[in-house]
Amino acid sequence: MISAPLFQEYFQRYKTYFLITLLVIFYGVGLVGLNSDSREYFLTLSFFNLALSFFILLLARVQHNAKF
C-alpha cells in the first residue's frame, strides 16, 4: 500500500496528466453514450460532466504568490 505522503508527492508531480486522463475517459464514455441507444440517459448526466470539468479546473489551477 502507498503511504499518504508518498501518494501526495506523486499526485502533485503528475497532477496535470492524471486530471487530463480522467477528463479524456469521461468525455470518451460520454461520446460513446450519446451515440448509443441510451442517449436520453446520458443527456441527463451532462450536468454532472460539466460539474466534474469545473471541479477539475479548480484542482488544476496554479497558485501564485504576490511576492516577486
N, C-alpha and C positions, 0 to 999 in steps of 0.2 A: 504494500500500500504506500502511496506517496504521502509524505508529511505535508502539513498545511503550508509552512514557509517555502518549501521546495515547489509546491504547486503554484503558489502566488508568484514566485520568481519566474517560473516557466510561463505562466499566463501573461504576466506583464511583458515578457520578452516577445512572445508570439501572439499578442492580443489581436493585432490587426488581421493576421492570417486566420486566426480562429473565428473572428467575427465575420469576415468575408466568406469563409467556408460555410458558416451557419446560414448566412443570407442566401447563398447560392443554392443550398439544399432546400430551404423553404420556398424560394422562388421557383425552383425546378419542380418541386412537388405541386405547387400552385398552378404552374403552366400545364402540367400533365392533367391535373384535376379539372381545370377549366375546359380542357379539350375532351373530357370523358363524358360519360352519361350522367355522372353525378355533379354536373355543373352548378345546379342550384345550391347544393350543399357548400361547395367551395366559394360561391359568391357571398354566402352568409359569413364565411370565415375571413373575408378580405379585410374587415376592420381589425382583426387580431394580427393579420400580417402587417398592416400599417403600424399598429402599436408596437409590434416586435421590432420593426425597422426603426422607429423613433427611439425605442429603448437602446438599441444597438448604437444608434447615432450618438446618444448621450454617453454611452460607455466608451466610445472611441474618440471622443473629443480630447484635445490636448490641453493640458493645464499650462497657463502662462503666468509668470511672476511679473510684478510691477517693477522689480529691481532690474537694473541693467548689468 
